[in-house]
């Protein structure tokens, strides 16, 4: 299997399991898809930007398969990228399952869900987003061409904006002191880094 085919297969699997399968599970178990998109403020920009990032992550392998985009990087980068992408996919799905009924894509301001602080969430506040960023970076290492590198960069920036400007303020409003205590003890994306003071 070529790098481009592997990258495309990983992206399709990540999308199918992380978004498709998870949505079906959420609907069956909790009667709700978990998808929330308010169209106010920065929320209007985040979802389309993240969609663009994943389109670019898909364009990279497609143009490489048809021979239109040069790729660089050696075999070590390809292996490291594939391992990161697979591990990030597993991390994302495990974190989604640990969220249970509280799992959401997007934010409905003021909606109250259980504050999940156990499992992976005892180490970092946003393990799903960590998984998504690492997945995008892994794909860019596996197949480093302009579309995948841009897709990874947009993923990173978009998730930073989503977490800092949308999700954290909403969680402070909804959960107050309980969220502040947890956020003061756990890192934003990595253990120990990005604790709120």
N, CA, C and O of each residue as an XYZ file, in Angstrom:
788
protein
N       0.847     -1.185      0.000
C       0.000      0.000      0.000
C       0.885      1.238      0.000
O       1.840      1.326      0.771
N       0.569      2.177     -0.855
C       1.351      3.402     -0.928
C       1.018      4.303      0.254
O       0.015      4.112      0.941
N       1.876      5.283      0.471
C       1.615      6.272      1.531
C       0.281      6.968      1.333
O      -0.492      7.145      2.274
N       0.026      7.360      0.085
C      -1.209      8.084     -0.209
C      -2.432      7.218      0.083
O      -3.407      7.696      0.663
N      -2.386      5.958     -0.312
C      -3.513      5.056     -0.051
C      -3.689      4.829      1.441
O      -4.813      4.784      1.941
N      -2.564      4.685      2.161
C      -2.645      4.499      3.614
C      -3.235      5.735      4.286
O      -4.069      5.620      5.185
N      -2.802      6.915      3.849
C      -3.317      8.155      4.437
C      -4.808      8.295      4.177
O      -5.561      8.683      5.071
N      -5.237      7.987      2.973
C      -6.654      8.090      2.641
C      -7.473      7.070      3.435
O      -8.555      7.393      3.926
N      -6.967      5.848      3.562
C      -7.673      4.815      4.332
C      -7.797      5.227      5.797
O      -8.850      5.042      6.407
N      -6.728      5.783      6.362
C      -6.776      6.226      7.765
C      -7.782      7.361      7.950
O      -8.513      7.387      8.940
N      -7.821      8.291      7.009
C      -8.755      9.413      7.115
C     -10.201      8.924      7.022
O     -11.054      9.351      7.801
N     -10.473      8.038      6.080
C     -11.834      7.500      5.941
C     -12.228      6.743      7.208
O     -13.346      6.898      7.699
N     -11.324      5.931      7.736
C     -11.624      5.179      8.961
C     -11.860      6.116     10.137
O     -12.791      5.912     10.916
N     -11.024      7.144     10.272
C     -11.175      8.109     11.365
C     -12.523      8.815     11.284
O     -13.220      8.955     12.289
N     -12.885      9.257     10.085
C     -14.171      9.932      9.907
C     -15.347      9.009     10.155
O     -16.319      9.388     10.809
N     -15.254      7.786      9.625
C     -16.358      6.841      9.763
C     -16.575      6.435     11.219
O     -17.713      6.364     11.684
N     -15.495      6.172     11.929
C     -15.623      5.731     13.322
C     -15.817      6.916     14.255
O     -16.727      6.904     15.085
N     -14.972      7.945     14.131
C     -15.004      9.059     15.066
C     -16.222      9.948     14.952
O     -16.643     10.548     15.941
N     -16.796     10.046     13.763
C     -17.955     10.910     13.575
C     -19.212     10.107     13.230
O     -20.259     10.305     13.847
N     -19.119      9.208     12.255
C     -20.285      8.432     11.844
C     -20.747      7.443     12.893
O     -21.864      7.543     13.401
N     -19.885      6.483     13.221
C     -20.247      5.449     14.199
C     -20.591      6.065     15.538
O     -21.566      5.666     16.175
N     -19.789      7.047     15.977
C     -20.043      7.665     17.271
C     -21.398      8.364     17.306
O     -22.082      8.330     18.328
N     -21.791      8.994     16.209
C     -23.091      9.649     16.138
C     -24.220      8.620     16.253
O     -25.204      8.849     16.956
N     -24.072      7.491     15.563
C     -25.082      6.429     15.635
C     -25.181      5.890     17.056
O     -26.284      5.699     17.570
N     -24.041      5.642     17.698
C     -24.044      5.156     19.086
C     -24.734      6.166     19.996
O     -25.548      5.792     20.840
N     -24.415      7.423     19.828
C     -25.010      8.472     20.661
C     -26.528      8.504     20.485
O     -27.271      8.624     21.460
N     -26.972      8.399     19.258
C     -28.402      8.432     18.973
C     -29.113      7.218     19.567
O     -30.188      7.356     20.151
N     -28.532      6.049     19.425
C     -29.158      4.828     19.947
C     -29.183      4.794     21.468
O     -30.186      4.404     22.066
N     -28.078      5.201     22.097
C     -27.996      5.124     23.559
C     -28.707      6.263     24.271
O     -29.257      6.078     25.357
N     -28.694      7.444     23.656
C     -29.154      8.623     24.383
C     -30.258      9.398     23.666
O     -30.729     10.415     24.174
N     -30.679      8.920     22.474
C     -31.773      9.561     21.764
C     -31.442     10.916     21.158
O     -32.342     11.701     20.858
N     -30.161     11.195     20.976
C     -29.718     12.497     20.487
C     -28.404     12.283     19.732
O     -27.557     11.507     20.175
N     -28.230     12.962     18.603
C     -27.001     12.780     17.822
C     -25.774     13.363     18.502
O     -24.654     12.921     18.245
N     -25.972     14.357     19.373
C     -24.845     15.028     20.009
C     -24.281     16.174     19.193
O     -23.349     16.840     19.643
N     -24.816     16.426     18.010
C     -24.320     17.505     17.147
C     -24.968     18.813     17.555
O     -26.193     18.912     17.627
N     -24.137     19.825     17.824
C     -24.617     21.142     18.219
C     -23.844     22.205     17.444
O     -22.616     22.256     17.510
N     -24.548     23.031     16.728
C     -23.889     24.130     16.029
C     -24.713     25.391     16.187
O     -25.735     25.563     15.523
N     -24.273     26.256     17.053
C     -24.914     27.562     17.137
C     -24.239     28.443     16.102
O     -23.059     28.264     15.801
N     -24.949     29.349     15.582
C     -24.416     30.193     14.516
C     -24.214     31.621     15.012
O     -24.666     32.583     14.392
N     -23.527     31.732     16.140
C     -23.244     33.054     16.686
C     -21.753     33.182     16.937
O     -21.081     32.198     17.246
N     -21.245     34.377     16.807
C     -19.854     34.657     17.138
C     -18.876     33.753     16.416
O     -19.041     33.441     15.237
N     -17.862     33.343     17.143
C     -16.777     32.531     16.587
C     -17.270     31.146     16.177
O     -16.644     30.487     15.347
N     -18.389     30.702     16.753
C     -18.944     29.394     16.396
C     -19.216     29.283     14.895
O     -19.125     28.193     14.329
N     -19.549     30.402     14.250
C     -19.845     30.392     12.818
C     -18.616     30.067     11.981
O     -18.741     29.619     10.842
N     -17.442     30.287     12.532
C     -16.199     30.104     11.785
C     -15.573     28.738     12.059
O     -14.966     28.143     11.168
N     -15.718     28.246     13.271
C     -14.984     27.053     13.694
C     -15.382     25.812     12.906
O     -14.511     25.124     12.373
N     -16.662     25.510     12.818
C     -17.085     24.280     12.127
C     -16.674     24.281     10.651
O     -16.134     23.278     10.184
N     -16.905     25.361      9.897
C     -16.445     25.352      8.500
C     -14.923     25.247      8.373
O     -14.423     24.601      7.452
N     -14.186     25.877      9.289
C     -12.716     25.799      9.227
C     -12.243     24.374      9.483
O     -11.332     23.886      8.812
N     -12.863     23.706     10.455
C     -12.474     22.323     10.736
C     -12.866     21.408      9.578
O     -12.128     20.480      9.244
N     -14.017     21.661      8.965
C     -14.412     20.887      7.781
C     -13.406     21.094      6.651
O     -13.034     20.138      5.970
N     -12.965     22.332      6.447
C     -11.952     22.625      5.430
C     -10.659     21.865      5.720
O     -10.036     21.321      4.809
N     -10.259     21.830      6.988
C      -9.036     21.119      7.360
C      -9.122     19.652      6.966
O      -8.171     19.100      6.413
N     -10.262     19.014      7.248
C     -10.383     17.594      6.934
C     -10.532     17.352      5.432
O     -10.134     16.299      4.933
N     -11.103     18.320      4.707
C     -11.129     18.214      3.244
C      -9.698     18.251      2.710
O      -9.335     17.457      1.842
N      -8.888     19.173      3.229
C      -7.490     19.262      2.797
C      -6.725     17.986      3.142
O      -5.899     17.522      2.356
N      -7.001     17.415      4.327
C      -6.349     16.160      4.695
C      -6.732     15.041      3.734
O      -5.959     14.103      3.537
N      -7.915     15.129      3.134
C      -8.334     14.153      2.134
C      -7.817     14.463      0.743
O      -7.530     13.554     -0.037
N      -7.696     15.757      0.427
C      -7.189     16.157     -0.890
C      -5.730     15.729     -1.050
O      -5.317     15.304     -2.129
N      -4.953     15.843      0.030
C      -3.536     15.466     -0.044
C      -3.317     14.067     -0.582
O      -2.557     13.900     -1.536
N      -3.962     13.041     -0.002
C      -3.795     11.688     -0.539
C      -4.349     11.514     -1.951
O      -3.764     10.802     -2.768
N      -5.476     12.164     -2.237
C      -6.078     12.004     -3.560
C      -5.159     12.552     -4.644
O      -4.919     11.883     -5.650
N      -4.638     13.774     -4.446
C      -3.758     14.331     -5.477
C      -2.443     13.555     -5.565
O      -1.838     13.477     -6.633
N      -2.007     12.989     -4.455
C      -0.791     12.158     -4.508
C      -1.063     10.868     -5.273
O      -0.196     10.386     -6.002
N      -2.257     10.307     -5.113
C      -2.599      9.076     -5.830
C      -2.653      9.284     -7.337
O      -2.303      8.387     -8.105
N      -3.089     10.460     -7.759
C      -3.143     10.717     -9.203
C      -1.859     11.357     -9.713
O      -1.761     11.715    -10.887
N      -0.877     11.500     -8.832
C       0.435     11.963     -9.249
C       0.566     13.449     -9.437
O       1.485     13.901    -10.119
N      -0.330     14.230     -8.851
C      -0.312     15.668     -9.056
C       0.426     16.441     -7.961
O       0.786     17.600     -8.163
N       0.651     15.820     -6.820
C       1.280     16.548     -5.713
C       2.515     15.795     -5.245
O       2.420     14.634     -4.847
N       3.669     16.441     -5.289
C       4.870     15.771     -4.813
C       4.813     15.578     -3.299
O       4.278     16.420     -2.577
N       5.362     14.481     -2.834
C       5.448     14.230     -1.400
C       6.917     14.141     -1.024
O       7.762     13.763     -1.835
N       7.200     14.490      0.202
C       8.559     14.419      0.715
C       8.532     13.588      1.988
O       7.484     13.107      2.417
N       9.682     13.436      2.569
C       9.758     12.703      3.827
C      10.212     11.280      3.607
O       9.887     10.653      2.598
N      10.967     10.781      4.566
C      11.498      9.435      4.456
C      10.599      8.395      5.085
O       9.513      8.706      5.573
N      11.065      7.145      5.070
C      10.247      6.049      5.607
C      10.011      6.152      7.118
O       8.979      5.695      7.610
N      10.950      6.743      7.856
C      10.758      6.884      9.304
C       9.581      7.818      9.582
O       8.744      7.531     10.438
N       9.521      8.932      8.856
C       8.398      9.851      9.021
C       7.079      9.190      8.689
O       6.072      9.425      9.358
N       7.082      8.357      7.650
C       5.855      7.665      7.247
C       5.388      6.709      8.341
O       4.201      6.665      8.664
N       6.313      5.951      8.908
C       5.957      4.998      9.964
C       5.498      5.737     11.216
O       4.482      5.383     11.814
N       6.245      6.759     11.609
C       5.856      7.544     12.789
C       4.491      8.184     12.573
O       3.651      8.186     13.473
N       4.269      8.729     11.376
C       2.986      9.345     11.068
C       1.836      8.354     11.140
O       0.784      8.660     11.701
N       2.030      7.171     10.575
C       0.976      6.152     10.602
C       0.682      5.710     12.027
O      -0.480      5.558     12.404
N       1.726      5.505     12.819
C       1.534      5.083     14.219
C       0.801      6.177     15.007
O      -0.108      5.885     15.784
N       1.202      7.433     14.801
C       0.524      8.541     15.484
C      -0.947      8.616     15.082
O      -1.818      8.791     15.934
N      -1.222      8.485     13.794
C      -2.608      8.576     13.320
C      -3.463      7.447     13.897
O      -4.589      7.683     14.335
N      -2.937      6.233     13.898
C      -3.692      5.100     14.448
C      -3.906      5.277     15.950
O      -5.017      5.099     16.449
N      -2.844      5.625     16.663
C      -2.967      5.842     18.113
C      -3.922      6.973     18.438
O      -4.687      6.886     19.399
N      -3.884      8.035     17.645
C      -4.778      9.174     17.868
C      -6.227      8.785     17.608
O      -7.132      9.242     18.306
N      -6.444      7.948     16.610
C      -7.802      7.463     16.347
C      -8.348      6.671     17.520
O      -9.500      6.849     17.916
N      -7.523      5.799     18.073
C      -7.934      5.013     19.249
C      -8.204      5.946     20.429
O      -9.220      5.802     21.108
N      -7.308      6.895     20.677
C      -7.486      7.865     21.764
C      -8.810      8.612     21.611
O      -9.551      8.775     22.580
N      -9.100      9.059     20.400
C     -10.321      9.817     20.148
C     -11.562      8.996     20.463
O     -12.471      9.484     21.134
N     -11.610      7.767     19.993
C     -12.789      6.924     20.202
C     -12.944      6.558     21.678
O     -14.057      6.584     22.203
N     -11.858      6.223     22.346
C     -11.945      5.897     23.778
C     -12.463      7.101     24.560
O     -13.328      6.954     25.423
N     -11.944      8.279     24.266
C     -12.400      9.490     24.962
C     -13.868      9.769     24.663
O     -14.612     10.172     25.557
N     -14.290      9.562     23.429
C     -15.699      9.752     23.092
C     -16.582      8.811     23.901
O     -17.616      9.222     24.426
N     -16.179      7.561     24.000
C     -16.957      6.593     24.775
C     -16.997      6.975     26.251
O     -18.029      6.814     26.903
N     -15.888      7.477     26.782
C     -15.851      7.870     28.189
C     -16.750      9.073     28.470
O     -17.193      9.258     29.603
N     -17.024      9.885     27.461
C     -17.922     11.018     27.656
C     -19.376     10.589     27.789
O     -20.178     11.305     28.389
N     -19.729      9.427     27.237
C     -21.097      8.946     27.348
C     -22.103      9.949     26.809
O     -21.926     10.486     25.716
N     -23.163     10.204     27.578
C     -24.245     11.099     27.152
C     -23.778     12.540     26.998
O     -24.461     13.336     26.353
N     -22.634     12.894     27.572
C     -22.137     14.270     27.499
C     -21.422     14.581     26.195
O     -21.083     15.737     25.943
N     -21.183     13.560     25.347
C     -20.445     13.783     24.096
C     -21.213     14.724     23.185
O     -22.412     14.554     22.960
N     -20.511     15.714     22.665
C     -21.088     16.674     21.741
C     -20.072     17.033     20.665
O     -18.864     17.013     20.900
N     -20.582     17.361     19.481
C     -19.784     18.028     18.462
C     -20.375     19.430     18.392
O     -21.520     19.608     17.977
N     -19.605     20.404     18.792
C     -20.109     21.767     18.863
C     -20.667     22.058     20.245
O     -20.669     21.197     21.125
N     -21.136     23.271     20.419
C     -21.609     23.740     21.722
C     -22.970     24.394     21.552
O     -23.177     25.211     20.655
N     -23.877     24.025     22.416
C     -25.132     24.767     22.539
C     -25.019     25.525     23.852
O     -25.119     24.938     24.929
N     -24.811     26.815     23.756
C     -24.505     27.623     24.934
C     -25.565     27.453     26.009
O     -26.764     27.560     25.750
N     -25.093     27.185     27.228
C     -25.977     27.027     28.365
C     -26.509     25.618     28.557
O     -27.095     25.326     29.599
N     -26.320     24.724     27.572
C     -26.785     23.346     27.735
C     -25.988     22.683     28.859
O     -24.761     22.776     28.898
N     -26.684     22.027     29.755
C     -26.013     21.401     30.893
C     -25.879     19.902     30.655
O     -26.876     19.193     30.523
N     -24.656     19.435     30.602
C     -24.360     18.007     30.541
C     -23.466     17.690     31.736
O     -22.923     18.592     32.374
N     -23.322     16.411     32.027
C     -22.441     16.014     33.132
C     -21.009     16.423     32.810
O     -20.557     16.281     31.674
N     -20.301     16.927     33.808
C     -18.884     17.258     33.657
C     -18.083     15.978     33.836
O     -18.009     15.442     34.942
N     -17.486     15.484     32.761
C     -16.743     14.223     32.791
C     -15.311     14.519     33.199
O     -14.605     15.244     32.498
N     -14.873     13.966     34.329
C     -13.526     14.240     34.841
C     -12.727     12.965     35.100
O     -11.600     13.039     35.591
N     -13.284     11.802     34.780
C     -12.582     10.546     35.008
C     -11.978      9.997     33.737
O     -12.117     10.590     32.667
N     -11.305      8.863     33.853
C     -10.671      8.225     32.703
C      -9.615      9.134     32.100
O      -8.816      9.729     32.824
N      -9.606      9.245     30.781
C      -8.646     10.121     30.099
C      -8.827     11.570     30.514
O      -7.876     12.351     30.494
N     -10.057     11.931     30.891
C     -10.352     13.303     31.292
C      -9.770     13.640     32.663
O      -9.791     14.800     33.074
N      -9.261     12.655     33.364
C      -8.522     12.905     34.593
C      -7.093     13.352     34.321
O      -6.409     13.860     35.209
N      -6.651     13.156     33.079
C      -5.298     13.551     32.676
C      -5.292     14.858     31.886
O      -4.455     15.733     32.114
N      -6.239     14.975     30.954
C      -6.362     16.186     30.135
C      -7.840     16.513     29.966
O      -8.693     15.627     30.015
N      -8.127     17.782     29.767
C      -9.522     18.204     29.651
C     -10.119     17.929     28.277
O     -11.338     17.825     28.139
N      -9.281     17.811     27.272
C      -9.775     17.691     25.896
C      -9.107     16.539     25.126
O      -8.500     16.774     24.081
N      -9.208     15.312     25.623
C      -8.504     14.223     24.927
C      -9.030     13.954     23.519
O      -8.282     13.474     22.668
N     -10.297     14.253     23.260
C     -10.813     14.074     21.897
C     -10.111     15.044     20.953
O      -9.672     14.662     19.869
N     -10.012     16.289     21.372
C      -9.322     17.282     20.538
C      -7.833     16.963     20.426
O      -7.233     17.173     19.372
N      -7.240     16.465     21.491
C      -5.843     16.031     21.410
C      -5.700     14.966     20.335
O      -4.787     15.016     19.511
N      -6.616     14.002     20.352
C      -6.591     12.946     19.344
C      -6.747     13.477     17.933
O      -6.073     13.018     17.011
N      -7.638     14.447     17.764
C      -7.859     15.011     16.428
C      -6.624     15.744     15.911
O      -6.268     15.618     14.739
N      -5.978     16.504     16.780
C      -4.767     17.226     16.370
C      -3.644     16.252     16.052
O      -2.974     16.392     15.029
N      -3.431     15.262     16.920
C      -2.364     14.293     16.687
C      -2.654     13.484     15.422
O      -1.735     13.161     14.669
N      -3.910     13.160     15.190
C      -4.268     12.456     13.954
C      -3.869     13.280     12.731
O      -3.242     12.761     11.807
N      -4.230     14.552     12.727
C      -3.899     15.417     11.586
C      -2.389     15.545     11.408
O      -1.887     15.518     10.284
N      -1.668     15.684     12.516
C      -0.205     15.764     12.432
C       0.393     14.451     11.940
O       1.346     14.449     11.160
N      -0.167     13.341     12.397
C       0.299     12.028     11.932
C       0.094     11.859     10.438
O       0.971     11.356      9.736
N      -1.066     12.280      9.954
C      -1.341     12.186      8.520
C      -0.374     13.058      7.721
O       0.089     12.667      6.650
N      -0.074     14.250      8.257
C       0.870     15.141      7.576
C       2.285     14.564      7.583
O       3.043     14.799      6.642
N       2.653     13.820      8.612
C       3.958     13.145      8.620
C       3.977     11.958      7.653
O       4.966     11.720      6.959
N       2.879     11.231      7.623
C       2.785     10.080      6.724
C       2.865     10.520      5.272
O       3.537      9.883      4.460
N       2.177     11.613      4.944
C       2.122     12.089      3.568
C       2.320     13.601      3.556
O       1.353     14.350      3.420
N       3.573     14.059      3.696
C       3.810     15.503      3.799
C       3.764     16.210      2.448
O       4.781     16.351      1.770
N       2.573     16.648      2.073
C       2.446     17.505      0.900
C       1.659     18.749      1.313
O       1.170     18.829      2.440
N       1.540     19.697      0.424
C       0.939     20.982      0.783
C      -0.472     20.838      1.366
O      -0.748     21.444      2.402
N      -1.375     20.069      0.756
C      -2.717     19.978      1.336
C      -2.737     19.372      2.746
O      -3.451     19.870      3.617
N      -1.966     18.311      2.979
C      -2.000     17.697      4.314
C      -1.348     18.599      5.353
O      -1.812     18.663      6.492
N      -0.291     19.289      4.982
C       0.352     20.209      5.931
C      -0.577     21.373      6.276
O      -0.668     21.775      7.436
N      -1.267     21.914      5.264
C      -2.248     22.976      5.522
C      -3.405     22.446      6.369
O      -3.866     23.123      7.288
N      -3.870     21.240      6.060
C      -4.956     20.641      6.835
C      -4.584     20.463      8.290
O      -5.396     20.732      9.175
N      -3.361     20.011      8.554
C      -2.904     19.840      9.938
C      -2.800     21.182     10.648
O      -3.192     21.306     11.808
N      -2.272     22.192      9.951
C      -2.138     23.520     10.559
C      -3.508     24.119     10.888
O      -3.699     24.682     11.966
N      -4.456     23.997      9.964
C      -5.802     24.529     10.203
C      -6.482     23.774     11.337
O      -7.183     24.377     12.150
N      -6.282     22.468     11.399
C      -6.848     21.676     12.499
C      -6.343     22.189     13.833
O      -7.132     22.411     14.752
N      -5.045     22.378     13.950
C      -4.444     22.847     15.194
C      -4.998     24.211     15.603
O      -5.419     24.394     16.746
N      -4.999     25.161     14.679
C      -5.470     26.518     14.992
C      -6.957     26.504     15.335
O      -7.377     27.131     16.307
N      -7.750     25.794     14.542
C      -9.188     25.759     14.764
C      -9.541     25.163     16.117
O     -10.410     25.683     16.817
N      -8.882     24.089     16.488
C      -9.178     23.453     17.773
C      -8.740     24.350     18.929
O      -9.429     24.426     19.946
N      -7.619     25.019     18.785
C      -7.210     25.983     19.822
C      -8.282     27.052     20.006
O      -8.647     27.378     21.136
N      -8.789     27.599     18.900
C      -9.825     28.631     18.963
C     -11.101     28.070     19.586
O     -11.695     28.705     20.457
N     -11.523     26.890     19.150
C     -12.742     26.269     19.668
C     -12.665     26.072     21.178
O     -13.597     26.412     21.906
N     -11.554     25.525     21.636
C     -11.427     25.230     23.065
C     -11.325     26.506     23.888
O     -12.034     26.660     24.882
N     -10.457     27.416     23.487
C     -10.196     28.607     24.309
C     -11.323     29.645     24.267
O     -11.624     30.277     25.279
N     -11.942     29.819     23.095
C     -12.920     30.895     22.954
C     -14.373     30.440     23.010
O     -15.266     31.260     23.226
N     -14.624     29.146     22.820
C     -16.010     28.666     22.815
C     -16.263     27.710     23.982
O     -17.125     27.966     24.823
N     -15.508     26.608     24.031
C     -15.827     25.555     24.992
C     -15.500     25.927     26.434
O     -16.332     25.752     27.324
N     -14.292     26.441     26.670
C     -13.931     26.764     28.055
C     -14.839     27.835     28.660
O     -15.300     27.654     29.787
N     -15.119     28.946     27.964
C     -16.041     29.923     28.554
C     -17.429     29.333     28.829
O     -18.050     29.656     29.841
N     -17.914     28.468     27.931
C     -19.217     27.847     28.146
C     -19.195     26.932     29.376
O     -20.129     26.944     30.177
N     -18.138     26.148     29.520
C     -18.050     25.242     30.670
C     -17.918     26.002     31.985
O     -18.451     25.566     33.005
N     -17.223     27.121     31.975
C     -17.147     27.954     33.182
C     -18.542     28.464     33.539
O     -18.926     28.471     34.708
N     -19.291     28.887     32.532
C     -20.650     29.382     32.774
C     -21.557     28.276     33.305
O     -22.318     28.498     34.247
N     -21.484     27.105     32.718
C     -22.392     26.014     33.071
C     -21.993     25.334     34.377
O     -22.856     25.045     35.206
N     -20.695     25.072     34.574
C     -20.260     24.267     35.723
C     -19.545     25.062     36.809
O     -19.301     24.536     37.895
N     -19.213     26.291     36.540
C     -18.659     27.183     37.548
C     -17.430     26.648     38.262
O     -16.447     26.260     37.630
N     -17.498     26.633     39.585
C     -16.350     26.279     40.416
C     -15.873     24.847     40.194
O     -14.674     24.579     40.271
N     -16.797     23.923     39.919
C     -16.394     22.527     39.664
C     -15.482     22.463     38.442
O     -14.485     21.741     38.445
N     -15.823     23.219     37.398
C     -14.973     23.239     36.207
C     -13.643     23.914     36.510
O     -12.593     23.430     36.089
N     -13.678     25.017     37.228
C     -12.435     25.728     37.548
C     -11.467     24.845     38.329
O     -10.268     24.847     38.051
N     -11.974     24.092     39.303
C     -11.110     23.192     40.090
C     -10.487     22.124     39.189
O      -9.283     21.875     39.253
N     -11.305     21.502     38.361
C     -10.811     20.453     37.468
C      -9.816     21.031     36.459
O      -8.772     20.435     36.197
N     -10.148     22.197     35.893
C      -9.271     22.829     34.906
C      -7.961     23.289     35.531
O      -6.949     23.396     34.839
N      -7.971     23.559     36.822
C      -6.745     23.942     37.513
C      -5.841     22.760     37.807
O      -4.658     22.932     38.101
N      -6.405     21.548     37.726
C      -5.625     20.351     38.045
C      -5.232     19.537     36.823
O      -4.364     18.669     36.918
N      -5.857     19.801     35.668
C      -5.581     19.002     34.473
C      -5.162     19.910     33.314
O      -5.599     21.056     33.214
N      -4.319     19.377     32.457
C      -3.867     20.138     31.299
C      -4.943     20.250     30.236
O      -5.884     19.457     30.200
N      -4.795     21.230     29.383
C      -5.781     21.471     28.317
C      -5.740     20.347     27.280
O      -6.770     19.734     26.998
N      -4.570     20.071     26.712
C      -4.427     19.037     25.685
C      -3.409     17.962     26.061
O      -3.477     16.834     25.574
N      -2.469     18.320     26.929
C      -1.438     17.404     27.399
C      -1.398     17.467     28.920
O      -1.668     18.522     29.494
N      -1.063     16.353     29.594
C      -1.024     16.370     31.051
C      -0.113     17.474     31.578
O       1.041     17.595     31.167
N      -0.650     18.274     32.493
C       0.130     19.303     33.159
C       0.299     20.608     32.408
O       0.723     21.599     33.004
N      -0.019     20.647     31.122
C       0.166     21.867     30.329
C      -1.195     22.531     30.050
O      -2.145     21.870     29.630
N      -1.268     23.825     30.288
C      -2.496     24.546     30.004
C      -3.519     24.494     31.117
O      -4.720     24.614     30.875
N      -3.043     24.314     32.337
C      -3.976     24.372     33.469
C      -4.501     25.784     33.628
O      -3.763     26.751     33.443
N      -5.771     25.905     33.971
C      -6.326     27.235     34.225
C      -5.988     27.649     35.645
O      -6.076     26.841     36.570
N      -5.602     28.909     35.821
C      -5.240     29.387     37.155
C      -6.355     30.240     37.717
O      -6.246     30.741     38.836
